[in-house]
């Protein structure tokens, strides 16, 4: 768990299926069937945001939209999808597996079947992943 916003306190540890946070907007609890892979809170443009990277599903043709940006009150701002043009076969993009804090914001890391991993940033206007590059 990474916390870059002192106004929000996130309670989560790897292996937990419940993510909680509290702050000026109140207390929020999110339950998951499988433990999320990462959780991060940060503040940007006068808004507190919480990112939950849900468990990745590597089964063929499984959805790859396994990351969600929430507002501090718990409402969903974006469900993130990795760009489909990272590799020749869009179905080879598994989804997100971690968010690395960089310059106070999350750098999203995406996994593919055979083409390695990619990184990108969240465009908070559109919810798209931009500035993609290979990771590592």
N, C-alpha and C positions, 0 to 999 in steps of 0.2 A: 504494500500500500504506500502510496506517495501522497503527501499532503503539502500543497504549496499555498494554502489559504488558511491563515490563522483564524478566520471567522467561522470556519466549518471544521468540525471534528468528525473524522471518519473512523468507524470501528469495523475493521475487517482484517482477517489474516488469511494467507493461502490455505486452502482446504475448507474454509467456512462457506456455507451455502446461504448465509444471510449477510447483507451489507447494510450498515446503518450509518447515518450521518445526522448531525444536529448543528444548528446555528441560528442566526436571527430569523430565518424563514420557518423554523420549527424542526421537528424530528421526523426523519424519514426512515422507513425500513423496506428493503427489497429482498424477496425470497427467490432462490434459484434452485432448480432440480439438481444441477451439477455445480460444483464450486466455480465461481468466476476465476479467470486467470490473472486479472489485475484490476486495481481500483486506484483512481487518482482524482484529487480535487485541486482546482486552481481558480484563480480570479483573473478575468479578462474583460475589458470594456465595461467596468463597473458591475460585472455579474459574476457570481460564484457558480461554477460548473463542476459536476461530478461525472467522471467517465468510468463506466463499468465494461471491462472486456470479458464477455461471457465465455464459457467453455467452447472451444473450437470443435466443430464436427468435421472430421476428415473423410466421411463417407462420400462416395461419388454422388454428384448432383445435389449435395446438401447445401442449404443456404449459407452464404458467407458473411451475412450481416450480423455478426456476433459482437458488436460494440455499440454502446448507447451513451449519448451525452444527455445528462439530466440537468435541469435547473436545480437550484438549492432547495426548492419546495418539493422536489421529487417528480415534477412533471417532465415528460420526455421532450427534449428539444430536437434531437436527431437520432435516428438509428443509422449507423454508419455502414457503408458497403465499400469494400476495396474496389479500386478501378478494375474494370474487366479487361482492359487492354495491357495489363502488365505482362501477360504471356500470350502465346499463340492460341492456346485452348483456354477460354475463359473458365471452364469447369475445373481447371487445375489450380485455381486460386481458392485456398481453403478458408481464409479469413484472417482476423487479427489474433495475435497471440500475446502481445504485451504492449504497454505504453511506457516509453522512457521519458522522464522529465528532461526537457532541454529548453533553456532560456525561459523557465517558468511555465511552459506549456507542454502538452504531450506530443511526443514523436511516436506515431503509430507504426508498429512493425507488423507486416503481413507475411503469411506463409503461403508457399505454392507447393504443388506436388513435386515437380522435378526442376524447377527453374531457380531455386534458391529463395531467399527472403528479400522483401522490399520495405522501404520506409517511406513515410509521407506525413504531411501535416493536415489537420482539420481546417477547412475553410469554414469559419463560423457564420458566414452569410448564407452559404448554400448547403452545408453538411457534407460536401464532397471532400475526398482526399486529394490533395494537390502536392506539388513539389516532390513527386515520387522519384526514388533512386534505389539502386540495389543496396542492400544492408550487408555489412561486414566487409 
